[in-house]
Amino acid sequence: MEQSPMAYVRPTLLFSAFVVMFSAAQPIYHTQNECYSKDFENVYQILKEFREDIDWLKQSIKQLQNRKQGLVVVEMRPMILYAKFDDNIELMCSIQYRGYEWLAVNIFQQNTSGSFFFFNVSRDGKVESKTAGINGSMTVSDDIINVNVSFDVSREIGVCELNQTYSCNIQLVDTSISSKFANTTIVLETPPLNLTVETMPYEYEYYGIIDETINCTATVNPNTTVLFLIGKMTLSMKNYFFAERKNVQTFVDSENQIGCYRILRTVFNNLFSYILSYPWVGCLANDTVSGQTSISEFKRVNVLDINR
């Protein structure tokens, strides 16, 4: 039967205490004051060492108890962190490390290519960041380590790469102790700019085959934004209807770059039947990351069906 750790600790404590009391109780026959002083210093040193032994035993007991409690608990807050350009945002990695010896707290960036080292705080407080504009700090108590990471979301090239998931874990001295990763996701809101619908300046004429086009153009983050063509029967209608995206071409102007923004143009083809039903057309931009949408003004397309 496995015995509790206290079964070994209590006899050790009693024996140590007995030794201290016995040593302190011995008669002192020295007549010189410095002899008395030396004896008391010896007793004080014994008591100091005894106290250090007690502290070490307490720490050992705590670590044994922690091992039975399981994994080191790692949390990241908030789970989703929304950001806008020119914001200063902050996430926290909080670790209940249970008194284990540890070396560093690491934060990784997750993307489609894998996991990459992003940020590190060592036990001595040294901060290592792989990205400009990323800073951090750490506070440590007996049970919890809190690491705060701040992001400067300025309109610089590469800022859109912050749109990722981040994971945090702790590097322990004892590698046999398990700890789970915790995650948080940064959602950088990139609202579309200059969203417009471009229609042909002349009437459509229907001869049985038609290949006219309508363009939706906007300055957006092309990695997270999709443009749709929408239509209404009348301008006053509140509801609108999406055109199919079967015959769609998308073009990105990489030369005109503003931070992570590009000029995106989506061309919708073969729209005659759609326009007959919904002659008022506009464009809708959907940010697939934040879920936000924007709608352009509506324009009327004049349609002439000579077969009717």
N, C-alpha and C positions, 0 to 999 in steps of 0.2 A: 504493500500500500504506500502510495507517495505521500510523504510528510510535507506539511506546510513549511515555507521558508522560516517562519517564526520559531519552529521547533529547534532549529540550529542556532538561531540568533539569541534566544533568551538565555541558555546556559552560558554562552560567551559573554553576554552582558553582566550576568551575575558574578562570574569568575573575575572579570575585569574590575568590577566595583569592589569586590572583596580585596583584591590586590591593592587597590588605591587606598581603601580604608586602613588596611593593615600597615601599609607603608606610612601613612600619615599618623597612625597611632603609636608608633615606636617612640620610646622616651629619648629625649635629646639631652646629652650630658655635657655638651660644649659650654664653656663659660664665656667665650668671646662672642660679641654681638654679631661679628661677621660670620661666625659658624651658624648661629641661628638663621641669619639671612640666607645662607647657602642652602640650609636644609629646607627652608620654606620655598626657595626657588626650585629645588628638586621636586617638591610636592606639586608646585604650580605647573611645572613642565609635564609631570605625569598626568595631572588633570587635563591639561591642554591636549596631550596626545590621546587621552581617553575620549575627550569630546570629539576630536577629529575622527577617531575610530567609530564613534556612535554615528556621526554624520555620514561616514562612508557606508556603514551598515544600513542606515535609513535609505540612502540613495540606491543601494543594491536591492533592498526590498522593494522599493518603488519600481525599479526597472523589471524585477521579476513579476510583479503584479501587472505592469504594463504589457509584458509579453503575453500574459494570459488574456488581456482585453482585446487583442487583435491588431488590426491595421492602424497605421497612422492616418488620421482624418485630414483630408485636404479639401478646402472649399474655395471657389472663386466667386466674387460678387462685383457687379451684378452678373446674371447669367447672359443677358443681352445688353450691350452698351451702345446706345444710339449717339451718333456724333454728327455735327455739321461743320462745314468749313469755318476755320478761324476759332474753333472751340478749343478749350483745354479740358480733356477728359481724363478720368482716372479709374482704374480697376484695382481690386485688392485680392491677393492670395492669402488666405488665412489657414494656418496649419496647426492642428493640435498634435504636437510632436511627442507628447507623453514622457518628456524628460530624457529621450534618447540623445546620444551624442550625434551631432550632425555637422555637415561640412558646408552646404550651400543650398539655396533655393533657386531653382531653374524655371524659366518660362520659355516655352517653345511656341512657334507660329506654325499652324497647320494649314496646308493648302493641298491642291490636287497633286502636287509633286512629292509630298511627304511632310515630314516634321523637321523644322529648322530651329536651331538655337537662336533665341531672340534677346533674352535678358537674364542676368544672373546677379544674385547677391550672396556673397560669401559670409561665413560666420563672423568675421571681423568687421563686417559692414561695408566692404568694398563692393562697388557697383560696377558691372560691366554691361554695356549696351552696344548692340550691333547696328543700331539705327539712330540717325540724328533726330533730335527732337523728342527722344524717349528718355525719361529720367525716372528715378525711383528712390525709395527710402524703406527702412525696416525698423520695426520695434519688436522686442523680444521680452516675454515674461517667462515665468516658470513652466507654463503649459502651452502657450500659444506664440507662434511667430506670425506677424502680419507684415506682408510686403506690399507696398503701394507703388503702382506703376502709372506714370502720367504720360499723356500723349499730347503733343502740340500739333493740332490738325490744321496746319497752314496750307495755303494753296500752292504747294510745290509738286514738282514731278515725282511720282512715286507715292504720293499720299493715298491714292486709291488702293494701294497694296495693303493698307491697314484693314481693309474689308476681309478679315479672316477670323478663324477660330484660334484661340490661344489656350494652351494647357500649362498647368503648374504642377510641380512635384518637388519633393525634398530629397536631397542626397544625404543618406545616413552613413555613419561610420560602419555600423553593422549591416552589411548588405543582405543578411538573411531576413531582416525585418521588412515586411512588405508595406508599400504605400501606394494608394491609388492616385491617378491623375484627376484633376478637376479642370473643367473647361469654361470659357466664356467667349462670346462672339461679339465682335465690333461691327456695327452696321453704320456705314458712312452714308448719310443721306446726300445724294447728288441730284437735286431737282433739275429738270430739263430747262434749258434756256432757249428763247427764240423759237418756240414750237409753232410751225406754220403748215398750212395745207396749200398745195400748189395745184391748181386746176388749169385745164386748157382754156385759152381765151376765146375759143370758138365753139360752135354747137357741134354736138356729136350727131353724126348721120349714120343710120343703121342700114347696112346693105346685106345683112346675114352673117358677116364676119367682121368683127371689130377688135382692134388691138390698141385702144387708147389707154392712157395712163393717168394716174393721179399720184403726186409725190407728197410724202410727209417728211419734213426736214426739221431737225432740232440740234442744239448743242447739248450733248449728253455724255455720260460715261457709257460707251458702247458695250462694255462688258456686263453691264447690269440693267440696261434699258432696252425695251422693245417698243417699237412704234406700230400702232394699229390705225386703220382707217375706219371711221364710224360715220353713220348717216342717220338722217331724220326725214320724215315725210314733210314736216313743216318746221320752220325755225323756232316756233313757240313750243314745240313738243319737248317735254322733259326727258323722255326716254330716247335712247339711241341704239343703233344696231350695228354690230361689227361686220365688216366685210371679210370674206374668207381670205386666208393667207396662202392660197394654193399657188398663185402666180406672183410671187414677190421677189424683188431683188433689193439687196441692201448694200450700200456703199458707205465707207468710212473715210473721211478726209483726215489723214494722219499728219498732214503738214501744218494745219491750223490747230495747234495744240495749246490748250489753256489748262495747265495742271493736268488732271486726268480727263478733262473734257475733250471731245472731238465733235466734229460736225457729222451727224448721221443722217443719211437720206435713204428712205425706204420707198420703193417704186411698186405700186399696185397696178396690175394689168388686167385686161378683159373684164371691165367693170360695167358694161352696158346694162345688163339685166339688173344689177344692183342699183345703179343710178336711176333707172326707171322707177324703182320702188322708193328710193331714198335720195331725192335730188339735192338735199342739203348735206354736205359732207364736211368732216373735220378730222383732226388727228388726235389720237390719245397716246400719251407716253406713259409706260408703266415701268417703274423701278422694281425689278424682281427681288432686290435685297430688302428694301424697306416696305415694299407693298404700296408706295405712294403713286398716285396717278395725276397727270395734268392733261388738260384738254385745250386745244387751240380754238380759235374762232371758227365759225361755220361759214362756208361759202356755197352758193347755189350753182349747180351745174345745169346748163340748159341742154335738154336732150330732144332730139328730133328723130322720130321713128317714121321713116317715109313709107314703111310697109303697112302701117295702120290706116 
